[in-house]
Amino acid sequence: MIVGDNFSCPAHVGDDFSRPALVTENFSSPDPADRRLLYATLVAQPKRLPGISYDQLAVYFITTVTLNRVKVFTDHEFAQFVVDALVAIAKRLGFQISAYVVMPDHVHFVATAEEEGADLERLVKDWKQKTGFEWKKKHKHRLWQKGYIDRVLRAEEHTLSVCRYVLENPVRAQLAAHPSDYPLCGSTQFTIDEICEAIQIKGWWNPY
């Protein structure tokens, strides 16, 4: 179970989320700060499962956070650069970004491979390097926490429903009344209306 504020949904760090929960299952501190600290520790060094291919025709849900959870992306100009870099690199490597949202201190996105050999690990690496280099030039320190969380969506997890979860992050965080009101979310594959009409996923994982 990934550590979040409600500890309610099974998850895995850096794999396909199909195996039993990790060591955080028995973590019972009521202090949200303790939970976030442990979560940040897990995100820092995610494990890739042997036998899981990251260059297949698949749909991936990705989460990555800023170093020390600093609210970097309140700078909307830089946040838009982060979005533009993601979209451009994804296109070059054979992915659609089916949904993305840039929150103040983390980014979620859904990447759909459209070509055989589309390499998720290279996508994330190239994107984090490009955006991290640009940030460090201006601010002299790292942008991203090491590592990221990935989930290979199973057949029964409808892509549009997962996209709806992603786009509704700003609504749940009370940053916007509707996804269309939030400038740092969208999709290269669907309209916001198409995504918002998708069936909601009950109890879907939300570590924030």
Backbone as CSV, one residue per row, in Angstrom:
resi,resn,N_x,N_y,N_z,CA_x,CA_y,CA_z,C_x,C_y,C_z
1,MET,0.851,-1.194,0.000,0.000,0.000,0.000,0.883,1.239,0.000
2,ILE,0.691,2.098,-0.956,1.424,3.356,-0.973,0.865,4.265,0.110
3,VAL,1.736,5.008,0.739,1.316,5.842,1.850,0.686,7.120,1.344
4,GLY,-0.548,7.340,1.731,-1.244,8.576,1.427,-1.977,9.020,2.666
5,ASP,-2.885,9.950,2.534,-3.582,10.434,3.707,-4.659,9.474,4.193
6,ASN,-5.122,8.570,3.315,-6.195,7.690,3.756,-5.801,6.212,3.784
7,PHE,-4.623,5.848,3.246,-4.124,4.474,3.273,-5.142,3.481,2.713
8,SER,-5.960,3.889,1.752,-7.116,3.078,1.420,-6.968,2.229,0.180
9,CYS,-5.936,2.449,-0.649,-5.891,1.768,-1.932,-4.561,1.067,-2.132
10,PRO,-4.576,-0.181,-2.608,-3.331,-0.899,-2.847,-2.564,-0.265,-3.982
11,ALA,-1.250,-0.253,-3.853,-0.421,0.309,-4.909,0.985,-0.208,-4.758
12,HIS,1.802,0.060,-5.751,3.189,-0.370,-5.749,4.047,0.757,-6.250
13,VAL,5.280,0.794,-5.798,6.210,1.806,-6.271,6.984,1.240,-7.442
14,GLY,6.801,1.843,-8.616,7.628,1.518,-9.761,7.391,0.153,-10.363
15,ASP,6.154,-0.386,-10.287,5.922,-1.634,-10.996,4.511,-1.629,-11.563
16,ASP,3.960,-2.811,-11.833,2.656,-2.841,-12.481,1.504,-2.923,-11.480
17,PHE,1.800,-2.783,-10.193,0.811,-2.735,-9.113,0.019,-4.028,-8.993
18,SER,0.548,-5.127,-9.519,-0.219,-6.365,-9.516,0.154,-7.289,-8.364
19,ARG,1.226,-6.976,-7.655,1.675,-7.837,-6.566,1.174,-7.304,-5.231
20,PRO,1.371,-8.074,-4.132,0.897,-7.611,-2.831,1.551,-6.312,-2.394
21,ALA,0.981,-5.719,-1.353,1.456,-4.420,-0.883,2.862,-4.485,-0.332
22,LEU,3.520,-3.332,-0.302,4.876,-3.224,0.208,4.892,-3.039,1.720
23,VAL,6.067,-2.732,2.267,6.252,-2.667,3.707,5.444,-1.564,4.372
24,THR,4.914,-0.641,3.623,4.157,0.454,4.222,2.818,-0.001,4.775
25,GLU,2.455,-1.246,4.533,1.157,-1.748,4.953,0.946,-1.595,6.457
26,ASN,2.009,-1.760,7.233,1.884,-1.713,8.687,2.226,-0.354,9.275
27,PHE,2.408,0.630,8.437,2.729,1.978,8.908,1.447,2.640,9.398
28,SER,1.401,3.018,10.688,0.130,3.452,11.267,0.190,4.831,11.896
29,SER,1.227,5.622,11.638,1.299,6.945,12.232,0.126,7.797,11.786
30,PRO,-0.559,8.482,12.702,-1.675,9.352,12.324,-1.213,10.704,11.788
31,ASP,0.073,10.982,11.892,0.584,12.299,11.500,0.764,12.356,9.987
32,PRO,0.011,13.229,9.271,0.157,13.316,7.812,1.584,13.631,7.379
33,ALA,2.329,14.389,8.200,3.715,14.706,7.843,4.566,13.441,7.814
34,ASP,4.335,12.528,8.788,5.068,11.261,8.792,4.727,10.437,7.555
35,ARG,3.467,10.448,7.200,3.033,9.679,6.039,3.689,10.211,4.773
36,ARG,3.704,11.518,4.636,4.284,12.116,3.432,5.791,11.877,3.374
37,LEU,6.444,11.880,4.552,7.880,11.624,4.587,8.174,10.213,4.120
38,LEU,7.416,9.242,4.612,7.634,7.869,4.199,7.316,7.714,2.718
39,TYR,6.254,8.343,2.258,5.896,8.284,0.842,7.030,8.848,-0.020
40,ALA,7.582,9.998,0.403,8.671,10.610,-0.357,9.887,9.698,-0.411
41,THR,10.137,8.965,0.691,11.254,8.026,0.717,11.045,6.911,-0.297
42,LEU,9.824,6.409,-0.395,9.522,5.355,-1.355,9.667,5.851,-2.785
43,VAL,9.171,7.050,-3.049,9.255,7.606,-4.390,10.707,7.804,-4.804
44,ALA,11.588,8.067,-3.826,12.966,8.399,-4.144,13.705,7.254,-4.829
45,GLN,13.370,6.025,-4.495,14.095,4.896,-5.065,13.117,3.818,-5.538
46,PRO,12.323,4.080,-6.566,11.364,3.073,-7.027,12.072,1.888,-7.670
47,LYS,11.473,0.718,-7.518,12.038,-0.498,-8.090,11.296,-0.837,-9.378
48,ARG,12.014,-1.313,-10.371,11.406,-1.808,-11.591,11.352,-3.328,-11.506
49,LEU,10.180,-3.880,-11.737,10.020,-5.326,-11.634,10.741,-6.038,-12.767
50,PRO,11.501,-7.092,-12.457,12.072,-7.903,-13.530,10.953,-8.534,-14.340
51,GLY,11.141,-8.582,-15.661,10.134,-9.203,-16.509,9.066,-8.264,-16.995
52,ILE,9.017,-7.004,-16.477,8.047,-6.024,-16.957,8.713,-5.191,-18.042
53,SER,8.114,-5.187,-19.234,8.674,-4.429,-20.346,8.085,-3.029,-20.362
54,TYR,8.951,-2.038,-20.528,8.507,-0.652,-20.605,8.631,-0.110,-22.027
55,ASP,8.683,-1.034,-23.027,8.685,-0.608,-24.419,7.637,-1.387,-25.217
56,GLN,6.488,-1.596,-24.573,5.401,-2.326,-25.191,4.260,-1.370,-25.534
57,LEU,3.292,-1.862,-26.297,2.092,-1.079,-26.575,1.211,-1.148,-25.328
58,ALA,1.341,-0.164,-24.475,0.643,-0.175,-23.192,0.276,1.252,-22.806
59,VAL,-0.517,1.353,-21.738,-0.905,2.646,-21.187,-0.327,2.725,-19.779
60,TYR,0.350,3.827,-19.474,1.056,3.976,-18.211,0.532,5.204,-17.461
61,PHE,0.400,5.052,-16.165,0.068,6.168,-15.283,1.332,6.522,-14.498
62,ILE,1.766,7.774,-14.598,3.042,8.205,-14.023,2.805,9.331,-13.021
63,THR,3.531,9.274,-11.909,3.552,10.368,-10.935,5.003,10.674,-10.584
64,THR,5.352,11.935,-10.602,6.678,12.359,-10.153,6.532,13.638,-9.341
65,VAL,7.402,13.803,-8.349,7.263,14.926,-7.416,8.526,15.781,-7.415
66,THR,8.365,17.023,-7.018,9.501,17.932,-6.931,10.344,17.599,-5.697
67,LEU,11.600,18.006,-5.747,12.508,17.768,-4.622,11.965,18.448,-3.373
68,ASN,11.831,17.667,-2.303,11.341,18.160,-1.012,9.933,18.741,-1.100
69,ARG,9.205,18.349,-2.140,7.812,18.777,-2.341,7.676,20.303,-2.372
70,VAL,8.694,20.981,-2.879,8.622,22.436,-3.040,7.597,22.757,-4.118
71,LYS,6.784,23.785,-3.892,5.699,24.128,-4.815,6.236,24.951,-5.993
72,VAL,7.033,24.283,-6.795,7.705,24.905,-7.938,6.707,25.413,-8.972
73,PHE,5.637,24.649,-9.175,4.782,24.905,-10.326,3.691,25.948,-10.071
74,THR,3.840,26.685,-8.962,3.055,27.914,-8.840,3.585,28.964,-9.819
75,ASP,4.787,28.744,-10.335,5.328,29.524,-11.451,4.731,28.936,-12.733
76,HIS,3.629,29.516,-13.181,2.881,28.918,-14.288,3.641,28.974,-15.610
77,GLU,4.531,29.939,-15.760,5.314,29.999,-16.992,6.247,28.792,-17.079
78,PHE,6.911,28.480,-15.967,7.789,27.308,-15.979,6.958,26.028,-16.049
79,ALA,5.825,25.999,-15.376,4.957,24.821,-15.434,4.518,24.548,-16.868
80,GLN,4.237,25.591,-17.634,3.849,25.398,-19.032,5.026,24.861,-19.846
81,PHE,6.234,25.288,-19.520,7.427,24.727,-20.162,7.515,23.226,-19.886
82,VAL,7.208,22.820,-18.661,7.223,21.406,-18.292,6.205,20.626,-19.128
83,VAL,5.019,21.197,-19.310,3.989,20.562,-20.136,4.457,20.457,-21.586
84,ASP,4.950,21.547,-22.134,5.374,21.563,-23.541,6.490,20.558,-23.800
85,ALA,7.425,20.450,-22.842,8.518,19.488,-22.989,7.984,18.063,-22.971
86,LEU,7.055,17.780,-22.081,6.470,16.439,-22.000,5.790,16.068,-23.307
87,VAL,4.984,16.959,-23.828,4.237,16.681,-25.054,5.191,16.473,-26.230
88,ALA,6.205,17.320,-26.346,7.147,17.223,-27.469,7.962,15.931,-27.415
89,ILE,8.461,15.581,-26.233,9.265,14.364,-26.099,8.403,13.130,-26.314
90,ALA,7.195,13.150,-25.796,6.282,12.022,-25.997,6.011,11.800,-27.487
91,LYS,5.760,12.869,-28.206,5.494,12.746,-29.648,6.699,12.156,-30.368
92,ARG,7.884,12.615,-30.016,9.109,12.121,-30.666,9.327,10.635,-30.404
93,LEU,8.900,10.155,-29.229,9.165,8.769,-28.839,7.980,7.836,-29.078
94,GLY,6.920,8.331,-29.725,5.821,7.448,-30.092,4.729,7.298,-29.054
95,PHE,4.509,8.330,-28.233,3.467,8.309,-27.203,2.445,9.421,-27.439
96,GLN,1.224,9.155,-27.049,0.235,10.192,-26.786,0.241,10.455,-25.290
97,ILE,0.068,11.722,-24.902,-0.174,12.020,-23.492,-1.685,12.131,-23.329
98,SER,-2.266,11.021,-22.894,-3.724,10.917,-22.843,-4.328,11.838,-21.798
99,ALA,-3.568,12.168,-20.782,-3.979,13.161,-19.783,-2.745,13.607,-19.021
100,TYR,-2.747,14.864,-18.604,-1.675,15.361,-17.743,-2.245,16.411,-16.818
101,VAL,-1.621,16.549,-15.667,-1.932,17.656,-14.771,-0.656,18.016,-14.020
102,VAL,-0.368,19.299,-13.984,0.764,19.809,-13.217,0.201,20.471,-11.970
103,MET,0.418,19.845,-10.834,0.004,20.387,-9.555,1.177,21.186,-8.973
104,PRO,0.972,21.935,-7.886,2.058,22.777,-7.384,3.371,22.047,-7.110
105,ASP,3.311,20.793,-6.652,4.549,20.094,-6.297,4.669,18.696,-6.893
106,HIS,3.815,18.350,-7.838,3.926,17.045,-8.482,3.205,17.066,-9.822
107,VAL,3.494,16.057,-10.621,2.889,15.915,-11.941,2.350,14.500,-12.085
108,HIS,1.121,14.398,-12.582,0.561,13.118,-13.017,0.415,13.157,-14.531
109,PHE,0.667,12.038,-15.189,0.254,11.944,-16.590,-0.002,10.498,-16.989
110,VAL,-0.817,10.345,-18.022,-1.116,9.047,-18.614,-0.483,9.040,-19.998
111,ALA,0.431,8.100,-20.230,1.123,7.992,-21.512,0.665,6.727,-22.223
112,THR,0.218,6.880,-23.463,-0.245,5.752,-24.262,0.731,5.509,-25.396
113,ALA,1.352,4.342,-25.396,2.313,3.998,-26.455,1.556,3.713,-27.745
114,GLU,1.995,4.334,-28.837,1.346,4.154,-30.134,2.222,3.398,-31.122
115,GLU,3.464,3.151,-30.751,4.386,2.458,-31.641,5.079,1.338,-30.880
116,GLU,5.322,0.230,-31.559,6.138,-0.829,-30.965,7.508,-0.246,-30.612
117,GLY,7.973,-0.541,-29.433,9.271,-0.045,-29.008,9.234,1.324,-28.356
118,ALA,8.051,1.947,-28.243,7.948,3.226,-27.529,8.395,2.998,-26.085
119,ASP,9.405,3.742,-25.665,10.133,3.436,-24.432,9.736,4.415,-23.329
120,LEU,8.965,3.927,-22.365,8.502,4.782,-21.270,9.666,5.310,-20.440
121,GLU,10.619,4.448,-20.118,11.729,4.883,-19.272,12.517,6.016,-19.933
122,ARG,12.700,5.928,-21.238,13.395,7.009,-21.941,12.557,8.280,-21.941
123,LEU,11.254,8.137,-22.122,10.368,9.303,-22.079,10.527,10.061,-20.769
124,VAL,10.410,9.347,-19.652,10.492,10.009,-18.350,11.894,10.568,-18.121
125,LYS,12.911,9.799,-18.486,14.292,10.261,-18.285,14.576,11.527,-19.086
126,ASP,14.221,11.530,-20.375,14.502,12.694,-21.219,13.734,13.921,-20.739
127,TRP,12.496,13.720,-20.340,11.655,14.837,-19.879,12.182,15.422,-18.573
128,LYS,12.524,14.551,-17.625,13.030,15.054,-16.349,14.399,15.718,-16.519
129,GLN,15.225,15.186,-17.410,16.527,15.810,-17.657,16.360,17.197,-18.270
130,LYS,15.508,17.311,-19.278,15.331,18.596,-19.965,14.773,19.649,-19.015
131,THR,13.734,19.305,-18.290,13.113,20.278,-17.391,14.000,20.554,-16.187
132,GLY,14.668,19.510,-15.686,15.561,19.699,-14.546,16.752,20.576,-14.881
133,PHE,17.302,20.412,-16.101,18.431,21.236,-16.524,18.024,22.702,-16.597
134,GLU,16.852,22.951,-17.161,16.375,24.332,-17.301,16.152,24.979,-15.936
135,TRP,15.592,24.204,-14.999,15.351,24.720,-13.653,16.666,25.011,-12.926
136,LYS,17.632,24.088,-13.041,18.885,24.246,-12.317,19.698,25.419,-12.851
137,LYS,19.579,25.707,-14.154,20.262,26.870,-14.721,19.829,28.153,-14.011
138,LYS,18.568,28.241,-13.675,18.025,29.465,-13.085,18.125,29.479,-11.566
139,HIS,18.021,28.312,-10.941,17.854,28.277,-9.482,18.971,27.545,-8.740
140,LYS,19.890,26.913,-9.474,21.092,26.307,-8.884,20.803,25.121,-7.971
141,HIS,19.647,24.515,-8.111,19.383,23.286,-7.364,18.440,22.405,-8.171
142,ARG,18.327,21.164,-7.758,17.554,20.176,-8.505,16.068,20.490,-8.485
143,LEU,15.420,20.075,-9.556,13.969,20.226,-9.654,13.243,19.019,-9.086
144,TRP,13.675,17.818,-9.481,12.885,16.616,-9.221,13.463,15.763,-8.099
145,GLN,12.550,15.145,-7.359,12.917,14.022,-6.505,13.404,12.893,-7.412
146,LYS,14.378,12.107,-6.967,14.826,10.974,-7.764,13.691,9.964,-7.914
147,GLY,13.644,9.351,-9.082,12.666,8.301,-9.311,11.286,8.820,-9.655
148,TYR,10.362,7.897,-9.807,8.969,8.214,-10.104,8.144,6.963,-9.837
149,ILE,6.838,7.134,-9.808,5.934,5.994,-9.650,5.290,5.714,-10.991
150,ASP,5.275,4.460,-11.405,4.590,4.104,-12.645,3.611,2.970,-12.402
151,ARG,2.589,2.965,-13.200,1.584,1.901,-13.140,1.203,1.540,-14.569
152,VAL,1.305,0.262,-14.894,0.830,-0.220,-16.183,-0.652,-0.522,-16.026
153,LEU,-1.486,0.175,-16.780,-2.922,-0.006,-16.609,-3.350,-1.386,-17.095
154,ARG,-4.198,-2.012,-16.306,-4.742,-3.313,-16.670,-5.902,-3.131,-17.643
155,ALA,-6.268,-4.215,-18.303,-7.300,-4.138,-19.342,-8.623,-3.617,-18.799
156,GLU,-8.923,-3.947,-17.539,-10.220,-3.541,-16.979,-10.230,-2.087,-16.503
157,GLU,-9.083,-1.426,-16.520,-9.001,-0.034,-16.103,-9.121,0.849,-17.343
158,HIS,-10.294,1.409,-17.555,-10.572,2.163,-18.764,-9.713,3.427,-18.799
159,THR,-9.018,3.630,-19.906,-8.078,4.751,-19.997,-8.745,6.088,-19.731
160,LEU,-9.926,6.306,-20.300,-10.603,7.594,-20.107,-10.963,7.820,-18.641
161,SER,-11.303,6.764,-17.932,-11.634,6.915,-16.517,-10.406,7.319,-15.707
162,VAL,-9.262,6.735,-16.037,-8.022,7.116,-15.365,-7.663,8.560,-15.723
163,CYS,-7.887,8.921,-16.978,-7.655,10.310,-17.396,-8.541,11.273,-16.610
164,ARG,-9.766,10.863,-16.344,-10.660,11.722,-15.563,-10.112,11.908,-14.151
165,TYR,-9.626,10.839,-13.563,-9.002,10.953,-12.247,-7.869,11.979,-12.276
166,VAL,-7.038,11.923,-13.323,-5.899,12.835,-13.436,-6.384,14.280,-13.535
167,LEU,-7.312,14.532,-14.430,-7.756,15.908,-14.672,-8.526,16.495,-13.499
168,GLU,-9.101,15.636,-12.662,-9.875,16.153,-11.532,-9.022,16.438,-10.299
169,ASN,-7.717,16.217,-10.386,-6.847,16.548,-9.257,-7.000,17.994,-8.787
170,PRO,-6.985,18.987,-9.678,-7.130,20.375,-9.205,-8.484,20.650,-8.559
171,VAL,-9.508,19.923,-8.984,-10.844,20.088,-8.379,-10.822,19.527,-6.961
172,ARG,-10.243,18.341,-6.785,-10.157,17.755,-5.445,-9.300,18.610,-4.517
173,ALA,-8.292,19.275,-5.084,-7.417,20.135,-4.273,-7.974,21.547,-4.111
174,GLN,-9.170,21.767,-4.638,-9.846,23.067,-4.545,-9.036,24.189,-5.203
175,LEU,-8.360,23.833,-6.289,-7.638,24.821,-7.083,-8.466,25.300,-8.273
176,ALA,-9.540,24.574,-8.569,-10.411,24.939,-9.680,-11.770,24.292,-9.466
177,ALA,-12.785,24.890,-10.054,-14.139,24.333,-9.947,-14.356,23.212,-10.959
178,HIS,-13.608,23.247,-12.048,-13.757,22.267,-13.131,-12.400,22.152,-13.817
179,PRO,-12.050,20.966,-14.343,-10.758,20.840,-15.019,-10.523,21.881,-16.113
180,SER,-11.561,22.269,-16.815,-11.390,23.250,-17.888,-10.992,24.621,-17.358
181,ASP,-11.155,24.850,-16.049,-10.758,26.127,-15.445,-9.286,26.140,-15.028
182,TYR,-8.637,24.999,-15.117,-7.251,24.877,-14.645,-6.330,24.845,-15.860
183,PRO,-5.414,25.788,-15.989,-4.641,25.901,-17.229,-3.572,24.842,-17.425
184,LEU,-3.255,24.073,-16.390,-2.128,23.147,-16.457,-2.578,21.688,-16.498
185,CYS,-3.694,21.441,-17.152,-4.117,20.063,-17.387,-4.665,19.954,-18.803
186,GLY,-4.674,18.750,-19.331,-5.160,18.566,-20.685,-4.792,17.207,-21.235
187,SER,-4.814,17.100,-22.565,-4.570,15.833,-23.241,-4.186,16.113,-24.685
188,THR,-3.318,15.265,-25.249,-3.042,15.347,-26.680,-3.928,14.395,-27.466
189,GLN,-4.766,13.644,-26.765,-5.539,12.579,-27.407,-7.043,12.804,-27.339
190,PHE,-7.510,13.409,-26.244,-8.943,13.599,-26.026,-9.229,15.056,-25.695
191,THR,-10.509,15.441,-25.826,-10.921,16.741,-25.314,-11.206,16.610,-23.819
192,ILE,-11.177,17.719,-23.129,-11.499,17.692,-21.698,-12.923,17.202,-21.489
193,ASP,-13.841,17.589,-22.357,-15.228,17.126,-22.230,-15.318,15.608,-22.369
194,GLU,-14.598,15.034,-23.319,-14.608,13.577,-23.489,-14.113,12.889,-22.222
195,ILE,-13.071,13.432,-21.637,-12.518,12.832,-20.424,-13.484,12.977,-19.257
196,CYS,-14.072,14.154,-19.099,-14.946,14.407,-17.951,-16.247,13.614,-18.022
197,GLU,-16.603,13.133,-19.195,-17.807,12.311,-19.333,-17.544,10.841,-19.028
198,ALA,-16.289,10.475,-18.808,-15.951,9.081,-18.529,-16.507,8.656,-17.175
199,ILE,-16.708,7.372,-17.031,-17.196,6.815,-15.771,-16.139,7.014,-14.696
200,GLN,-16.564,7.457,-13.519,-15.625,7.632,-12.418,-15.179,6.284,-11.857
201,ILE,-13.958,6.246,-11.380,-13.434,5.044,-10.729,-13.596,5.197,-9.231
202,LYS,-14.345,4.310,-8.615,-14.548,4.393,-7.178,-13.311,3.901,-6.441
203,GLY,-12.859,4.713,-5.469,-11.750,4.287,-4.626,-10.416,4.217,-5.329
204,TRP,-10.274,4.949,-6.455,-8.996,4.856,-7.169,-7.907,5.521,-6.365
205,TRP,-6.701,5.032,-6.519,-5.562,5.454,-5.702,-5.309,6.945,-5.794
206,ASN,-5.134,7.576,-4.622,-4.816,9.011,-4.577,-3.904,9.259,-3.389
207,PRO,-2.569,9.299,-3.607,-1.644,9.493,-2.488,-1.563,10.931,-2.005
208,TYR,-2.269,11.847,-2.622,-2.174,13.240,-2.231,-3.415,13.695,-1.520
